[in-house]
Amino acid sequence: MTNHPEPTVPDSLFADPAAEARWRARFTAARMSSPEWARDEPSANIYISNLSGVFEIYAWDRATDEHRKITDRPNGTVHATVAPDGSAIWWFNDTDGDEYGHWVHEPFARHDQEDAAPASLPDIPDGYPAGLEPGLSVTAVGVSTDDGTTIYTHSDGTTRTAYASEHDAGVAALSRDEALLAISHSEHGDSRHPALRVLATDGFGLVAEKWDGPGKGLDALEFSPVPGDQRLLVLHERHGKEELLIWDVARDTETEISLDLPGEVAATWYPDGTALLVVHFHSGRSTLHSYDLDTGTLTGIDTPPGRIGGAGVRPDGAIEYAWSSAQTPPAIRTRAVTGEDTVLLTPPGERAPESVAITDTYVDGPGGPIHTLISRPADAPDGPLPTMFSLHGGPHAADEDRFSAYRAVWVDAGFAVVEVNYRGSTGYGSAWRDAIEGRPGLTELEDVAAVHDWAVANGITDPAKSVVNGASWGGYLSLLALGTQPDRWAAGISVVPVADYVTAYHDEMEQLRAFDRALFGGSPDDVPEVYQKCSPLTYVDDVSAPLLVLAGDNDPRCPIQQIENYLDRLAKRGARYEFYRYDAGHGSLVVAETIKQTAIEVDFALRTLG
C-alpha cells in the first residue's frame, strides 16, 4: 500500500481570534430539520439535530414539550420516520456510515428500559435502504443488494415478499387504508426515469401501473391522508419539467395540475385532502403556494427570499417549514392560518453568525444559460479575487440561496465563491438535467469553463488563483477538471469522488450501478469507450495543479479502492497531492470531523496559492 502524503491539520485558520471563533461557531451552532409529525397523533414529532455534536434523531412530544435524543451512534443517524399513530420511531441502523443495514423501531414514549435494544422486523435481510412505509397493520420495507431489489411487507406477525426484481426499485407510498402499496421500479432499464406500479397488500396482485415512456420519469409523493381516499400525488415530466398530477388509483384516472410557475415543484397534501401545499423552486430560490383542488386556484404564501426545506400543513392549518438564505442561518418557522409568521423552534445555545448575501446571474454557455451564484467578502476590494469554484454533487441537485457554513468560511478567508448549476442540475427542466446522458462529466465541465471565462472577464476571479472544489459528483468533476482543463486551475480539492470510474462501478452499491448504466448508456462492458473518456483516471497524468483528496473508508457510493488507484498514479509520477482518509462513509455527520476537514481544505488552498 502506498503511503500518501497527508495534509496539514491547522490549529486555526485566522490570526484574529474573533474571526476564528466566528467560522467555527457556524458549524457548532445547533441546527435542526423541519419536524415530522405522526399523521394520526400530531403531538408526536421527530427531527434531526447536531445538538450533541453529531447529527442524530430526536423526539419532540408537543403535549409535554419534552425533547429527547433517540439515537446515539459514533457516526450519526439521519434516516428516520415516525409511525402513523405516533407509537414508534423507525431509524436505519448501518455500520460506520456504510449505508448497509436494516430498519429498527422503538417506542416514541420514554419507557423504563432505556437501554433496551430497538427491535427489527423478522426475516428481512440486511441491505441498502430502498424505502420504508410503516403502517398501523402493514409495514413495507425495500432492501437493495447486489442481486437487485426486494420489497417486503410485515403484517400479523408475518413477513412476506411483495416484489423482487434484478432492477432498481423501491417502496414509494402506502395508502391510508393500507390496502395499496405503490412501488417505483426500473424494469424498463432506466432507473433515472422510473415507472410506478400499485399492488394490493393482501395478495400483491396488480392494481394499476403507469409509465410515461423513455426519458420521462414518475415519482410517487404520497397517498391522500383522508380515510377511504386512494388518490396518489405524483410528479411527472411529460411537458419538459417536473409537474404534479393526481392519480385516482381505484378508478385508474388521473388529473394533471398545470401551475403558472416558471420552475419546478414538489407538494404535499393538506390534512383534509382538498388542497396541496406546493413548494416551488426557480433560480436557486423557493416559494410556497397553496393549490385548491376544487377551484384550481393557486395562492402564494408570503415567505422571505431564500431556500425552503421541509414544509407541511398541521391539522389546524398552520404551515411549518425550514427556511434560510445565504446570509441568514436556518430557522424552523410556522405560519398560522391568520397569516402570522413566527419562529417555531429555537435550538439551545448561540445562533450561528450570519454570512454575506449572494448575487446570481445567468451566464451564456454551450447548452444555454447557466445559472450561477456568486459570493464575495463584504470588505473585499474591487477587482479580481482568489476564487473557489464550488461544483455541487448529485449530479441531480442544485446550488441555492441557502445558508452554508462551508461557503461562509471560504468567504471569510478572502475568496470569492462561484457556484455553478451546470447541465445535469435539477430545477431547470428535464432537458437541462438529462443533457449529460452519454457524456457525463465532460458536458458539465463545458459549463464550468464558460462560467470561469465569464468570471475572469468580469473581474471577479483572479485566473492565477482559481480553485476547483467539490464533493461526491462535484469531487468527480473536480478531478476531471484538473485533468482535462489543467491550465485553468491553480489547485483542486476533491471530496469523496469518483476517480477511477470502472473500478468504482464494480465496487459501488447496486442502486448507483443502475444509475450509472442509465447515465452512461450501459455498463463498462457495454460502452467501455464512454467510461474511459469520462473517467478522471484517464487524464491523471495531465494533472499539474496541487490536489487535495478527502475520502471515507466505508463509502459505498465512491468506494475507497478506486480513489487509491488514482492516488497511486499520482504518486508514481511524483505529483504534488495530499490525502486525508477518515473512518466514515460518504461524508461525516460528526461536527468536529466536519470542522477538521473544512480547516484542512481551506488551509490547503491558502498554502497552495501563497
Salt bridges, closest charged atoms under 4 A:
GLU20 OE2 - ARG24 NE 2.58
ASP40 OD2 - ARG39 NH2 2.93
ASP40 OD1 - ARG176 NH2 3.22
ASP65 OD1 - HIS67 NE2 3.55
GLU66 OE2 - ARG110 NH2 2.85
ASP72 OD1 - LYS69 NZ 3.42
ASP94 OD1 - ARG73 NH2 2.89
GLU99 OE1 - ARG557 NH2 2.81
ASP126 OD1 - HIS102 ND1 2.92
ASP146 OD1 - ARG513 NH2 2.95
GLU166 OE2 - HIS167 NE2 3.97
GLU187 OE2 - ARG197 NH1 2.94
ASP190 OD2 - HIS193 ND1 2.60
GLU209 OE1 - ARG197 NE 3.08
ASP212 OD2 - ARG238 NE 2.76
ASP229 OD2 - ARG231 NH2 2.75
GLU237 OE1 - ARG433 NH2 2.56
ASP248 OD2 - ARG251 NH1 2.78
GLU254 OE1 - LYS210 NZ 2.65
GLU254 OE2 - ARG238 NH1 2.41
GLU256 OE2 - ARG238 NH1 2.82
GLU256 OE1 - HIS239 NE2 2.83
GLU320 OE1 - ARG62 NH2 2.68
GLU320 OE2 - ARG314 NE 3.92
ASP341 OD1 - ARG333 NE 2.73
ASP341 OD2 - ARG335 NH1 3.50
ASP360 OD2 - ARG285 NH1 3.17
ASP360 OD2 - HIS371 NE2 2.91
GLU400 OE1 - ARG307 NE 2.96
ASP401 OD2 - ARG285 NE 3.10
ASP412 OD2 - ARG22 NE 3.85
ASP412 OD2 - ARG26 NH1 2.78
GLU419 OE1 - ARG407 NE 3.14
ASP434 OD1 - ARG192 NH2 2.93
ASP434 OD2 - HIS193 NE2 2.91
ASP434 OD1 - ARG433 NE 2.82
GLU437 OE2 - ARG192 NH1 2.41
GLU446 OE1 - ARG423 NH2 3.05
GLU446 OE2 - ARG439 NH1 3.10
ASP447 OD1 - ARG423 NH2 3.01
ASP453 OD1 - ARG488 NH1 2.79
GLU510 OE1 - ARG513 NE 2.91
GLU510 OE2 - ARG517 NH2 2.87
ASP541 OD2 - ARG569 NH2 3.15
ASP541 OD1 - ARG573 NE 3.63
ASP553 OD1 - ARG581 NE 2.30
ASP555 OD2 - HIS586 ND1 2.67
GLU564 OE1 - HIS4 NE2 2.98
GLU564 OE2 - ARG581 NH1 2.42
ASP568 OD1 - HIS4 NE2 3.41
GLU578 OE1 - ARG607 NH2 3.00
ASP603 OD2 - ARG607 NE 2.73
